[in-house]
Amino acid sequence: MKGWFVSGLMLLSVTSFAQSQSKKADTKQDTAVHTTAEVMPEFPGGIEQWTKYLFSVPIPKDYDKENTQASFFIQMIIEPDGSVTHARVRRIINKAMCEAFVKHVNNSPRWKPGLIKGKAVRVLYYAPISCFMLQPPDE
């Protein structure tokens, strides 16, 4: 009889331990990055405000004056709280301008996050950028 009682307590403690572990797993932050969402992230004010924000990037003093036209993509993650992280340029054309855009995008206002089943999730977002920089007249 004693043997059964001890075994029962051991089984009960294993079950309790398993339940406490699953609760911890449920509260763990979701680190998955989604490439699509039911509702995609949106810059505050929509695409028009996003374009205006991109046009306000400060032109660096050391940008490559020989390569004044550039088209590239900025890849970033829009976090569940709307912040932008991990911004980087895909296909660097003008290094100084690309660095300026990455810094500008990382400092952008919070976005409306992407949603899946009503829950805010991390979403990988690509933004195409085309810029043309005027060269100062020759002296």
C-alpha positions as MATLAB code, in Angstrom:
seq = 'MKGWFVSGLMLLSVTSFAQSQSKKADTKQDTAVHTTAEVMPEFPGGIEQWTKYLFSVPIPKDYDKENTQASFFIQMIIEPDGSVTHARVRRIINKAMCEAFVKHVNNSPRWKPGLIKGKAVRVLYYAPISCFMLQPPDE';
ca = [
       0.000    0.000    0.000;
       2.852    2.358    0.825;
       4.370    1.769   -2.607;
       1.225    2.933   -4.425;
       0.894    6.076   -2.388;
       4.480    7.188   -3.163;
       4.042    6.443   -6.884;
       0.839    8.446   -6.935;
       2.585   11.463   -5.440;
       5.387   11.206   -7.978;
       2.885   11.074  -10.852;
       0.999   14.052   -9.448;
       4.184   16.139   -9.148;
       5.240   15.306  -12.747;
       1.821   16.377  -14.026;
       1.999   19.633  -12.070;
       5.491   20.294  -13.359;
       4.371   19.729  -16.971;
       1.455   22.147  -16.538;
       3.665   24.863  -15.079;
       6.096   24.482  -17.985;
       3.322   24.830  -20.589;
       2.040   27.993  -18.892;
       5.531   29.485  -19.107;
       5.704   28.573  -22.792;
       2.361   30.271  -23.431;
       3.537   33.529  -21.884;
       6.826   33.488  -23.818;
       7.021   36.332  -26.330;
       6.413   35.333  -29.950;
       9.642   35.936  -31.867;
       8.429   34.615  -35.230;
       8.642   37.074  -38.111;
       5.761   36.861  -40.578;
       6.090   37.785  -44.246;
       2.350   38.361  -44.573;
      -0.442   39.210  -42.177;
      -4.214   39.470  -42.376;
      -3.762   43.194  -41.759;
      -0.388   44.469  -42.953;
       1.515   47.137  -40.998;
       0.762   50.722  -41.932;
       2.657   53.952  -41.407;
       0.581   56.531  -39.464;
      -1.360   58.466  -42.086;
      -0.876   55.832  -44.774;
       1.368   55.635  -47.818;
       1.175   59.383  -48.508;
       2.621   60.231  -45.082;
       5.205   57.457  -45.444;
       6.360   59.025  -48.725;
       6.568   62.460  -47.093;
       8.543   60.969  -44.226;
      11.014   59.353  -46.641;
      11.452   62.643  -48.520;
      12.549   64.265  -45.281;
      15.694   62.128  -45.000;
      18.701   64.371  -44.397;
      21.167   64.221  -47.287;
      24.598   63.308  -45.923;
      27.501   65.628  -46.754;
      29.660   62.731  -47.899;
      27.260   61.107  -50.360;
      28.771   59.851  -53.611;
      28.203   62.726  -56.047;
      29.042   60.476  -58.997;
      26.206   58.108  -58.191;
      23.264   60.440  -57.652;
      20.422   58.212  -58.721;
      19.473   55.174  -56.703;
      16.723   52.611  -56.472;
      16.805   50.082  -53.682;
      14.698   48.306  -51.081;
      14.727   48.842  -47.366;
      13.897   45.702  -45.415;
      12.660   46.146  -41.849;
      10.643   44.430  -39.164;
       7.550   46.148  -37.818;
       7.233   44.983  -34.227;
       3.909   44.279  -32.427;
       4.227   47.646  -30.658;
       4.650   49.409  -34.033;
       8.344   50.165  -33.668;
      10.743   49.573  -36.550;
      13.738   47.292  -36.009;
      16.395   45.577  -38.104;
      16.164   48.052  -41.001;
      18.704   47.395  -43.705;
      19.161   48.169  -47.369;
      18.947   45.535  -50.027;
      21.212   46.295  -53.019;
      23.370   49.207  -51.932;
      23.951   51.797  -54.652;
      25.053   54.909  -52.793;
      26.468   53.879  -49.420;
      26.101   57.247  -47.654;
      22.490   57.710  -48.798;
      21.573   54.125  -47.904;
      22.980   54.597  -44.403;
      21.007   57.851  -44.068;
      17.776   56.099  -45.112;
      18.347   53.209  -42.681;
      18.933   55.625  -39.804;
      15.863   57.669  -40.809;
      13.640   54.566  -41.070;
      14.852   53.213  -37.716;
      13.818   56.533  -36.138;
      10.390   56.597  -37.760;
       7.207   57.055  -35.747;
       5.454   53.905  -34.564;
       3.454   52.107  -37.219;
       0.087   50.406  -36.918;
       1.277   46.811  -36.425;
       0.400   43.849  -38.589;
      -2.379   41.633  -37.263;
      -3.097   37.919  -37.454;
      -6.373   36.777  -35.873;
      -6.604   40.183  -34.188;
      -3.207   39.814  -32.501;
      -0.305   42.171  -33.274;
       2.641   40.246  -34.747;
       6.141   40.915  -36.079;
       6.039   41.480  -39.839;
       8.887   41.655  -42.342;
       8.258   44.699  -44.524;
       9.950   45.857  -47.731;
       9.833   49.460  -48.891;
      11.017   50.363  -52.406;
      13.026   53.592  -52.497;
      13.882   55.624  -55.590;
      15.834   58.797  -55.129;
      17.464   61.307  -57.399;
      19.899   63.794  -55.915;
      20.746   66.976  -57.775;
      24.400   67.761  -58.089;
      25.528   71.283  -57.272;
      26.591   73.282  -60.369;
      30.282   73.148  -61.236;
      32.260   76.105  -59.988;
];
